[in-house]
Every structure is written in C-alpha cells, then in structure tokens.
Amino acid sequence: MRTTSKGNLKVLLDAKSQEGTAKFTEEKKQIYADGITSVANSGVLDAALKIGDKAPNFTLKNALNEPVSLYNKLENGPVVLTWYRGGWCPYCNITLHALQEMLPDFKNADATLLALTPELPDNSLNTSEKNNLEFSVLSDVGNVIGKDYGVVYALTADVASIYNAGFGLNEKNGDTSNELPLAATYVIDKNGIIQYAFLDADYRKRGEPTDILNVLSELKTKHNE
C-alpha cells in the first residue's frame, strides 16, 4: 500500500503530474491542456454549489449495494462529500489514499466521509477494495447527484477518445455521455449548509485533507461552545 504524509497531497499529485507529462507526446499534452481550458470555460465552476448553499439530499447505493442517505448521515455530524472520476484515474486513487489516512481524524471531528463516482457499482466496489477504503464509495450512475450539485461537465471529443481507448470510460460508467464530475469536495454541516467547497477545472488539483480537517475542527468547536 502506498504511504503518504499527511498534509502533502499536493506534493504527491504534482509528482504524479510530472511523471505522466514526461511520458506524453506534445500532441497529448495539448489535448489535455485544451481539455482543462474547456472545463474552465464551460461555466461549471459558476454553476457548482458554493459555501453557504444548501446541499441537496440524496440516497445512493454503496459498494455493497446498501442505500446511504446524506441527510441521515448529517444527523450524526458533518459530512465530507467528495467526487472522484473513477478507479482508472491515478490522481483519484492518490487522493482516496490520502483521505483514508485522514479518516480517523475526520471521525474524531464527528464527521462522515462519502465519496461519489459515476462508475457502475461493480467498478466502485473494485476501487474500494483495491484502495482498502473504510468509508462509503457511492455510485452516482449518470451523474444524477453530480448534476444536482452542478459539478458535471462534458469532456472534449479528443479527451473522451483517449479515456475510452485507454480506460474504457463508457464501459465503466455504463453510458456514452462522456461526462465527468469535477474532483470537487464539500464539507456540509449538520444543517445541510456547505461550509467548505473545493472546485477546480484542473482534475490534478484536489482539496487538501488538512484543510478539510481544519473546517471540521472549527465546526466541532462551535458545536461544543
């Protein structure tokens, strides 16, 4: 199992980016760069829910086919809600490992961690087992909940072609929409209000677990006052 140092997710992601870019042709680098620009220009960052917004409730099946409801979880404390593109995405797997490392700290702050993916349940189960995850991985097939939160965008044709040829994206997601969610992360308080939002057009950038923990710690302090 990969080991990480708490608070160094960006370092790990940057190293992965440099490693990957070194292997790419100039054409592939340009395709990916254009893809990120397309996301930035799509309006998804404006459409996505922000701090202060009410988080819509949802119920999705976890990797064991059990229903998980956001609002039921909020009865026990805040929820860290994070999206990942799929088990095929190396940046997502690095991030899931980092979140797993912080899970005991999140639990000490009375928080629940939920991860959403557009992958079909069998694939999300594989991701959960492969990464030894101890938090719920929920299949948002068709990005239905992602669209409620405004975090879904369409891939460019060139990026979609690479993802389908290299990773079997349509097969893993069970559709041909070529849509993915931002690698967004929210902290939602017990009242269902978003208190932290990480949104970025660049899939290689993720919310830092220590930043998430800081918000959870502040919420716990306020709750105990």
N, C-alpha and C positions, 0 to 999 in steps of 0.2 A: 504493500500500500504506500502511495506517495505520502511523504511527510511535508508539512508546511509549517511556517512560522506565523503565529497569529499577528495580524496587522500588516502582513506583507503580501496580500493578494495581488495588488497592482504589480509588484515586482515579479511575481510568478507569471502573470498574464503578459507582461511586457516581454519577458524572456521567451514565452511561447510564441508571441507575435514575431519576434526577431528570428526565431528558429524557423518558423513557417515561411516568412518572407524571403529568407535566404534561399529557399528551395523553389520559389515561384519564378516563372518566366516574367518578363516585363509586361507581356500581354495580360497575364493572370493578375499581376499586381494592379494593373489599370482597371481591370474588370471589378476587382474587389473594392478599389478606391471609388469607382463610379457608383458601385452598389451602396456604399456608405453615404455618399453625397445624395443619392436618390432617396434614401431614408430621411436624411436631414431636410430635404426639400418636399417631402410628401405631406407634411402637416401633422404627422403622427405625434410629434413632440408637443404640439399645441393641443391636440385632441386628448392626449392622455390625462387621466385624473392626476390632480396635484395635491399638495399639502392643504388641508382644510376641507377637502371634498369628502363626501360620504361614500364609503366603499359599498358597492352593491353586494348583496348576499348571493351566495351560490352554494350548490351541493354538487360535488363531483365524486367519482369513484377513485379510490386509491389503488395502488398496485395489486392489492389483494381483493379488489372488486368490492370494497366496503365504502358506503357513502360517507363523505366528510362534508360538513356544513360550516361555512365561515362563521356565521353568527353563533352557532353552537360553541365553536372554539373560543369566540370572544367572551363568552360567559365566564371563562376561566382566566382571562387576561388578554393582553395584546397579542396580535398575530403578525408575524413576519411573512409577507406574501411575496414570493419571488418567481419569476418566469425563467425557464431555460429552453433553448431552441430544440434540444434533443441530445440523446446519448452519443450521437455521432459527432457532436461539436466539442473539440478539445477544451475550449475556453469554458464551456458549461461544466465539463467534468472537473476541471481545476476549481471552479467556483463552488460546486457542490461539495467537494472535499473540504474546502475552507469553511463553508457553512457548517458542515458536520463537526469540524473541530471546535467550532464556537457553540455548538448546541447545548452543552452543559451550562455555559454562561447565559445563553438565552433562557434556558429553563429556570435558572436561578433568578432571572428577572421576571418570572411568571409568564413567559411568552411561549407561543407555539409557532413552529416553523412549518410553512406549507410551500411546496414547490409545484408550479403548474407547467405543463408541457403539452404541445399539440400532438405529441406522439400517441399512437394507439396503446391501449393498456398493456399488451404483451411486451412492447418495447420499453415502456416506462418501468415495468417490473424488472426487466433486464438491467436497465440503468441503475435502479435502486439496489439490486443485488450486487452488481459489479462494483459499485462505489461504497458498499456497506453502509447505506444510509439508514439512519434511525429516525427519520422524520418522514411525513407523508409526501409522496410524489403523486400528484393528481393529473389524470389525463383530461385535457381540455380539447377534445376532438373537434376539429373545425374552428378552433379558436373562439368559441362562443363567448366564454367568460372574458378572454382577452379583448374581444371587441367591446364588451360592456365597459371595460376599463380604458378603452381607447388606445391600446398598446400594440395593435396589429398593423402590419404593413405588407405590401406585395414586393417580392423580390424582382429585380430586373431580370429580363429574359436570359441574359448571359450568366448571371449568378445562379439562377434557377437551373440552368443547363448543367453547370458544374456540380451543384449539390445533388442533382438527380443522377448524374453519371457516376459521381464519386461516393455518394452516401445513400442513394435510393430514397430521397426525401419523400416523394409522393407515396411510395410503398409504406414507409414508416409512419406517415401521417394519415394514410387511408383516404387521401383526396388529391386532386390535381390543381388546387388553388395557388400553390407556390406562395403561400402567405406564412409569415412567421411573426411571433411576438418580439417586441423589444426585450432585451435582457433587463427588464425592469424589476425593481424591488420596492415594496412599500412596508412601512410599519403602520399598523392600524390599531388604534386604541380601543378600549372596551366599549366605547360608544359608537364604534364603527367609523371614526374620523381618521383620515390619513394624517399621520404626524411626521412621516419621512417618505420622500419619494426620490428614487434614483432612476433617471431617464437619460439615455444617451443613444444617439444614432449609431454609434460605433459598437458593434457586438463584442469587441475585445475589451471593452471597459465595463466594469461591474461595481456595484455598491460594495464598499469596504465593510467586512463584518464588524470591525471595531467601531465604525461609525453607527452601524445599526445597533450595536450593544449600548453605545452612549445614549441613544434615544430611548431605548428600553429602560436603562437605568434612571433616566430623568423621569420617565413615566411612573416607575415604581416609587421613586422618591416623592413625587406629587401625590400618588395614591396613599402613601403612608403618612402624609402630613396631617 
